[in-house]
Amino acid sequence: MEGEYGGRKSEGGGIIAILSMIKEDIEKEMKVASEEEADALKAYQELNADSQATVDALDAKIVSLGQDIAGKMKAIAEFESVKQNKADSESATDTFLEDLGPNCDWVDKFFDSRMEKRKAEMDGLQEAKAILAGAGAEGPTLVTVHQTVDQELQDLDDTEKKFQRSFLQARKA
């Protein structure tokens, strides 16, 4: 077979060499791309973990601040309640004082004249007591001024006892 075609063997070797080089380049690029992908994935995972830790910390902070806000709102509500109670008490006191106003005004207006009238009444009672005790019609020889109501009452009790004796003594005679 002599006539057999052997082709251009030398030229075929060059194309195979070029294809081999392209194949090696692609394999190297795939290896480099895989390594870069692995590095990028690792960096992403680290960044994602850091970001998740930050998000978790911020979520915890939000919960903590929410609890702080709830506590402050409760304290504010308690202060508002105390404030309202004090306002209600003040209003009740003001109403009470307004209701007392007319009576206090009346006492203020008539106190001095009533005091003078009561003093004159007490003097008259002292004179009557002295007359009934036997001092005579000319009036009392000594008018006793008492420091307290209890002393006045005790003196009136003593006078009553004297009056009963005088009356009984006058009856026997």
DOLUM-445138 format. One record per residue: x, y, z of N, C-alpha, C, O in turn; residue in one letter. Coordinates in steps of 0.2 Angstrom, whole numbers, padded with zeros to 4 digits, always signed. Example, Ala and Ser with C-alpha at 12.3 -4.5 7.8 and 13.67 -1.06 7.14 Angstrom:
+0066-0028+0039+0062-0022+0039+0066-0016+0039+0071-0017+0042A/+0064-0011+0035+0068-0005+0036+0064+0000+0039+0067+0006+0040S/
This chain:
+0004-0006+0000+0000+0000+0000+0004+0006+0000+0006+0010+0005M/+0006+0006-0005+0010+0012-0006+0007+0018-0007+0009+0024-0005E/+0002+0018-0009-0002+0024-0011-0006+0026-0005-0010+0031-0005G/-0005+0024+0000-0009+0026+0006-0007+0033+0008-0001+0035+0008E/-0012+0036+0010-0011+0043+0012-0009+0044+0019-0013+0041+0023Y/-0004+0047+0021-0002+0047+0027-0004+0054+0030-0003+0055+0036G/-0006+0058+0026-0008+0065+0028-0002+0069+0030+0004+0067+0030G/-0004+0074+0033+0001+0079+0035+0002+0078+0042-0001+0081+0047R/+0006+0073+0044+0007+0071+0051+0010+0077+0055+0008+0078+0061K/+0014+0080+0052+0018+0085+0056+0013+0091+0058+0014+0094+0063S/+0009+0092+0053+0004+0098+0054-0001+0096+0059-0004+0100+0063E/-0003+0090+0059-0008+0087+0064-0006+0087+0071-0009+0088+0076G/+0001+0086+0072+0004+0087+0079+0003+0094+0082+0003+0094+0088G/+0004+0099+0077+0003+0106+0080-0003+0107+0083-0004+0111+0088G/-0009+0105+0079-0016+0107+0081-0017+0103+0088-0020+0106+0092I/-0015+0097+0089-0016+0093+0095-0012+0097+0100-0014+0097+0106I/-0006+0099+0099-0002+0103+0104-0006+0109+0106-0006+0111+0112A/-0009+0113+0101-0013+0119+0103-0019+0117+0107-0020+0120+0112I/-0022+0112+0105-0028+0110+0109-0026+0107+0116-0030+0108+0121L/-0020+0104+0116-0018+0102+0123-0016+0108+0127-0018+0108+0133S/-0013+0113+0124-0012+0119+0128-0018+0122+0130-0019+0125+0136M/-0023+0123+0126-0030+0126+0127-0033+0122+0133-0036+0125+0138I/-0032+0115+0133-0035+0111+0138-0032+0112+0144-0035+0113+0150K/-0025+0113+0145-0021+0114+0151-0023+0121+0154-0024+0122+0160E/-0024+0126+0149-0025+0132+0151-0032+0132+0154-0033+0136+0160D/-0037+0129+0151-0044+0129+0154-0044+0125+0161-0047+0127+0165I/-0040+0120+0161-0040+0116+0168-0037+0120+0173-0039+0120+0179E/-0031+0124+0171-0028+0129+0176-0033+0134+0178-0034+0136+0184K/-0037+0137+0173-0041+0142+0175-0047+0139+0179-0050+0143+0184E/-0049+0133+0178-0054+0130+0182-0052+0129+0189-0055+0130+0194M/-0045+0127+0190-0042+0126+0196-0042+0133+0200-0044+0133+0206K/-0039+0138+0196-0039+0144+0199-0046+0147+0201-0047+0150+0207V/-0051+0146+0197-0057+0148+0198-0060+0145+0204-0064+0148+0208A/-0059+0138+0204-0062+0134+0210-0059+0137+0217-0062+0137+0222S/-0052+0138+0216-0049+0141+0222-0051+0148+0224-0053+0149+0230E/-0052+0152+0219-0055+0159+0220-0062+0158+0223-0064+0162+0227E/-0066+0153+0220-0073+0152+0222-0073+0150+0230-0077+0153+0233E/-0068+0145+0231-0068+0143+0238-0066+0149+0243-0069+0149+0248A/-0061+0153+0241-0059+0159+0245-0065+0164+0246-0066+0166+0251D/-0068+0165+0240-0074+0170+0240-0079+0167+0245-0083+0170+0249A/-0081+0160+0244-0086+0157+0248-0084+0158+0256-0088+0159+0260L/-0078+0156+0257-0075+0157+0264-0076+0164+0267-0078+0165+0272K/-0074+0169+0263-0075+0176+0265-0082+0178+0266-0084+0181+0270A/-0086+0175+0261-0094+0176+0262-0096+0173+0268-0100+0177+0272Y/-0094+0167+0270-0097+0164+0276-0095+0167+0282-0098+0168+0287Q/-0088+0170+0282-0086+0174+0288-0090+0180+0288-0092+0182+0294E/-0091+0184+0283-0094+0190+0283-0102+0189+0285-0104+0193+0289L/-0104+0183+0282-0111+0182+0284-0112+0180+0292-0116+0182+0295N/-0107+0176+0294-0107+0175+0302-0106+0181+0306-0110+0182+0311A/-0102+0185+0304-0101+0192+0307-0107+0196+0307-0109+0199+0312D/-0110+0196+0301-0116+0200+0300-0122+0197+0304-0126+0201+0307S/-0122+0190+0304-0127+0187+0308-0126+0188+0316-0131+0190+0320Q/-0120+0188+0318-0118+0190+0325-0121+0197+0327-0123+0198+0332A/-0119+0202+0322-0121+0209+0323-0129+0209+0323-0131+0213+0328T/-0132+0206+0319-0140+0206+0319-0142+0203+0325-0147+0206+0328V/-0139+0198+0327-0142+0194+0334-0141+0199+0340-0145+0200+0344D/-0135+0202+0340-0133+0207+0345-0138+0213+0345-0141+0215+0350A/-0140+0216+0339-0144+0221+0338-0151+0219+0340-0155+0223+0343L/-0153+0213+0338-0160+0210+0340-0160+0210+0348-0165+0212+0351D/-0155+0207+0351-0155+0207+0359-0155+0214+0362-0159+0215+0367A/-0152+0219+0358-0152+0226+0361-0159+0229+0360-0162+0232+0364K/-0162+0227+0355-0169+0229+0353-0174+0226+0359-0178+0230+0362I/-0173+0220+0361-0177+0217+0366-0176+0220+0373-0180+0222+0376V/-0169+0221+0374-0167+0225+0380-0170+0232+0381-0173+0234+0386S/-0170+0235+0375-0173+0242+0375-0180+0242+0376-0183+0246+0379L/-0183+0237+0373-0190+0236+0373-0192+0235+0380-0197+0238+0383G/-0189+0231+0384-0190+0230+0391-0189+0236+0395-0193+0238+0400Q/-0184+0240+0394-0182+0246+0397-0188+0251+0396-0190+0254+0400D/-0190+0251+0390-0196+0256+0388-0202+0254+0392-0206+0258+0395I/-0204+0247+0392-0209+0245+0396-0209+0247+0403-0214+0249+0406A/-0203+0246+0406-0202+0248+0413-0203+0255+0414-0206+0257+0419G/-0200+0259+0410-0201+0266+0410-0209+0268+0409-0211+0273+0413K/-0212+0265+0405-0219+0266+0404-0223+0265+0410-0228+0268+0412M/-0221+0259+0413-0225+0257+0419-0224+0262+0425-0228+0264+0428K/-0217+0265+0425-0216+0270+0430-0220+0276+0429-0222+0279+0433A/-0220+0278+0423-0224+0284+0421-0231+0283+0422-0234+0288+0425I/-0234+0277+0421-0241+0276+0423-0242+0277+0430-0247+0280+0432A/-0237+0274+0434-0238+0275+0441-0238+0282+0444-0241+0284+0448E/-0233+0286+0441-0232+0293+0443-0239+0297+0440-0241+0301+0444F/-0241+0295+0435-0248+0298+0432-0253+0296+0437-0257+0301+0439E/-0254+0290+0440-0259+0288+0444-0258+0292+0451-0263+0295+0454S/-0252+0293+0453-0251+0297+0459-0252+0304+0458-0256+0307+0462V/-0250+0307+0452-0252+0314+0451-0260+0315+0450-0262+0320+0453K/-0263+0310+0447-0270+0311+0447-0274+0310+0454-0278+0314+0456Q/-0271+0306+0458-0274+0305+0465-0273+0312+0469-0277+0314+0472N/-0267+0315+0468-0265+0321+0471-0270+0327+0469-0272+0331+0472K/-0271+0327+0462-0275+0332+0459-0282+0331+0462-0286+0336+0463A/-0285+0325+0462-0291+0323+0465-0292+0326+0472-0297+0329+0474D/-0287+0324+0476-0286+0326+0483-0286+0334+0483-0290+0337+0488S/-0282+0337+0479-0282+0345+0479-0289+0347+0477-0291+0352+0480E/-0292+0344+0472-0299+0347+0470-0304+0346+0476-0308+0350+0477S/-0304+0340+0479-0308+0339+0485-0307+0344+0491-0312+0347+0494A/-0301+0345+0492-0299+0350+0497-0301+0357+0495-0304+0361+0499T/-0300+0359+0489-0303+0366+0487-0310+0366+0487-0313+0371+0489D/-0314+0361+0485-0321+0361+0486-0323+0362+0493-0328+0365+0495T/-0320+0358+0498-0321+0358+0505-0320+0365+0507-0324+0368+0511F/-0315+0368+0505-0313+0375+0508-0318+0380+0505-0320+0385+0509L/-0320+0379+0499-0325+0384+0496-0332+0383+0500-0336+0388+0501E/-0334+0377+0502-0340+0375+0506-0339+0379+0512-0344+0381+0515D/-0333+0379+0515-0332+0382+0522-0332+0389+0522-0334+0393+0527L/-0331+0392+0516-0330+0399+0515-0336+0403+0518-0334+0408+0522G/-0342+0402+0516-0348+0406+0519-0348+0406+0527-0349+0411+0530P/-0347+0400+0530-0347+0399+0537-0341+0403+0540-0342+0407+0545N/-0335+0403+0537-0329+0406+0540-0331+0414+0539-0329+0418+0544C/-0333+0416+0534-0335+0423+0533-0340+0425+0538-0339+0431+0541D/-0345+0421+0540-0350+0423+0545-0346+0424+0551-0348+0429+0555W/-0342+0419+0553-0339+0419+0560-0334+0425+0560-0334+0428+0565V/-0331+0426+0555-0326+0432+0555-0330+0438+0556-0327+0443+0559D/-0336+0439+0552-0339+0445+0553-0342+0446+0560-0343+0452+0562K/-0345+0441+0563-0349+0442+0569-0345+0439+0575-0348+0440+0581F/-0339+0437+0575-0335+0434+0580-0335+0439+0586-0336+0438+0592F/-0332+0445+0585-0331+0450+0590-0338+0452+0594-0338+0452+0600D/-0343+0453+0590-0350+0455+0593-0352+0449+0597-0355+0450+0603S/-0351+0443+0595-0354+0437+0598-0350+0436+0605-0352+0434+0610R/-0343+0438+0604-0339+0437+0610-0341+0442+0616-0341+0440+0621M/-0342+0448+0614-0345+0453+0618-0351+0451+0622-0352+0452+0628E/-0356+0449+0618-0362+0446+0620-0362+0441+0625-0365+0440+0630K/-0357+0436+0623-0356+0430+0628-0353+0432+0634-0354+0430+0640R/-0348+0437+0634-0345+0440+0640-0350+0443+0644-0350+0442+0650K/-0355+0447+0641-0360+0450+0645-0365+0445+0648-0367+0446+0654A/-0366+0440+0644-0370+0434+0647-0367+0431+0653-0370+0429+0658E/-0360+0430+0652-0357+0426+0658-0357+0431+0664-0357+0428+0669M/-0356+0437+0663-0356+0442+0669-0363+0442+0672-0364+0442+0678D/-0368+0441+0668-0375+0441+0671-0376+0435+0674-0379+0434+0680G/-0374+0429+0672-0374+0423+0675-0370+0423+0682-0372+0420+0687L/-0364+0426+0682-0360+0426+0688-0364+0430+0693-0364+0428+0699Q/-0367+0436+0691-0371+0440+0696-0377+0436+0698-0379+0436+0704E/-0381+0432+0694-0386+0428+0696-0384+0423+0701-0387+0421+0706A/-0379+0420+0699-0376+0415+0704-0374+0417+0711-0376+0414+0716K/-0371+0423+0711-0370+0426+0717-0376+0428+0721-0376+0427+0727A/-0381+0430+0718-0387+0432+0721-0390+0426+0724-0393+0426+0730I/-0391+0421+0720-0394+0414+0722-0389+0411+0728-0392+0408+0732L/-0383+0412+0728-0379+0410+0733-0379+0414+0740-0377+0412+0745A/-0383+0419+0740-0384+0423+0746-0380+0429+0746-0379+0432+0752G/-0377+0432+0741-0373+0438+0741-0377+0444+0742-0375+0450+0744A/-0384+0444+0740-0388+0450+0741-0390+0452+0734-0387+0451+0729G/-0394+0457+0734-0397+0460+0728-0392+0465+0725-0393+0468+0720A/-0388+0468+0730-0384+0473+0727-0378+0471+0722-0375+0475+0719E/-0378+0464+0721-0373+0462+0716-0367+0458+0719-0367+0458+0725G/-0364+0455+0715-0358+0451+0718-0353+0455+0720-0351+0460+0718P/-0350+0452+0725-0344+0456+0728-0338+0454+0725-0333+0458+0724T/-0338+0448+0722-0332+0446+0718-0334+0442+0712-0338+0437+0713L/-0332+0444+0706-0334+0440+0700-0328+0436+0698-0322+0439+0697V/-0329+0430+0697-0323+0425+0696-0322+0425+0688-0327+0423+0685T/-0316+0426+0686-0315+0424+0679-0311+0418+0679-0306+0417+0682V/-0314+0413+0675-0311+0407+0674-0307+0406+0668-0308+0409+0663H/-0302+0402+0669-0297+0401+0663-0299+0396+0658-0298+0396+0652Q/-0303+0391+0661-0305+0386+0656-0313+0384+0657-0316+0386+0662T/-0316+0381+0653-0323+0379+0653-0324+0374+0659-0329+0374+0662V/-0319+0370+0660-0320+0365+0665-0320+0368+0672-0324+0366+0676D/-0316+0373+0673-0316+0377+0679-0323+0381+0680-0326+0381+0686Q/-0325+0383+0675-0332+0387+0675-0337+0382+0677-0342+0383+0681E/-0337+0376+0674-0342+0371+0675-0341+0368+0683-0346+0367+0686L/-0335+0367+0685-0334+0365+0692-0337+0371+0697-0340+0369+0702Q/-0336+0377+0695-0338+0383+0699-0346+0383+0699-0349+0384+0704D/-0349+0381+0693-0356+0381+0693-0359+0375+0697-0364+0376+0700L/-0355+0370+0697-0358+0364+0701-0357+0366+0709-0362+0364+0712D/-0352+0369+0711-0351+0371+0718-0357+0376+0720-0359+0375+0725D/-0358+0380+0715-0363+0385+0717-0370+0382+0717-0374+0384+0722T/-0371+0377+0713-0378+0373+0713-0378+0370+0720-0384+0370+0723E/-0373+0367+0723-0373+0364+0729-0374+0369+0735-0378+0367+0739K/-0371+0375+0734-0373+0380+0739-0380+0382+0739-0383+0383+0744K/-0382+0383+0733-0389+0385+0732-0394+0380+0735-0399+0382+0738F/-0393+0373+0734-0397+0368+0737-0397+0369+0745-0402+0368+0748Q/-0391+0370+0748-0390+0370+0755-0394+0377+0757-0398+0377+0762R/-0393+0382+0754-0396+0388+0756-0404+0388+0755-0407+0390+0760S/-0406+0385+0750-0413+0384+0749-0416+0379+0755-0421+0381+0758F/-0412+0374+0757-0415+0369+0762-0414+0373+0769-0418+0372+0773L/-0409+0377+0770-0408+0380+0776-0414+0385+0777-0416+0386+0782Q/-0415+0389+0772-0421+0394+0772-0427+0390+0773-0432+0393+0776A/-0428+0384+0771-0435+0381+0772-0435+0378+0779-0441+0378+0782R/-0430+0377+0782-0430+0374+0789-0432+0380+0794-0435+0379+0799K/-0430+0386+0792-0430+0391+0797-0437+0394+0797-0438+0399+0800A/
